[in-house]
């Protein structure tokens, strides 16, 4: 009889615990369903954020990679998490009133961090912090910020590319973001500013830094290396497009070759990031010193 009572009590506690976790999860999904729906629509329609589909899966893998530490971590819920949840909800409400989708999306991240802290405590929150913050890469920047970044990047890419094309012995005239060759005029639009590859490669470099075995300082170097690599890749793409268009006609600057060059730049950027990771891993390592 005592064993049956104990079994019944255990089942009741498990049901209560399951309900304790399911209710917040269901409330979160209902509250942020319009935000998630808007994000998916942006990933479908905005080529600048087509990588957004991969971010939740990569964040999930980052959590999974720390599963042993999460299982062994002391679970000590903190009421400070409730304060973060309330701040996140206040941000969401203010952003909802102002129809500001970026702040709505980032409020979701604050609510997630607060929920982890409130339910499981500081140790679990610390182990989950980077994977949760990684979700920011799936949220499109506000147009006003995107345009402020895209215009100067387009001008920079235009200037450097024009100098490189001129250095290759070709006649080229640059006026702002307009590149004029004898047989074609190319406009470096915002879509060709390199900001798209910058956001994608930064997301990739952040993931590589997380899963690498480098020290904390070198992880930061690997992450930040994504920015210059993206800019160099875009300049290489523009220079190559101008060079090919001069010799093979305007069709090279548009259509399949133009789009395919974007994939080439991405693959090149990935290879360069892996190279940076390898170099950082070798610098100062015992094996490197032994070879010297």
Buried (B, 14 or more C-beta within 10 A) or exposed (E): EEEEEEEEEEEEEEEEEEEEEEEBEEEBEEBBEEBBEBBEEBBEEEEBBBBBEBBBEBBEEBBEEBEEEBEEBEEEBBEBBBEBBEBBBEBBEEBBEEEBBBBBBBBBBBBBBBBBBBBBBBBBBEBBEBBBBBBBBBBBBEEEEBEEBBBEBBBBBBBBBBBBBEEEEBEBEBEEBEBBBEEBEBEBEBEBBBBBBBBBBBBBBBBBBBEBEBEEEBBEBBBBBBBEBBBBBBBBBBBBBBBBBBEEEEEBBEEEBBEEBBEBBBEBBBEBBEEBBEEBBEEEEEEEEEEE
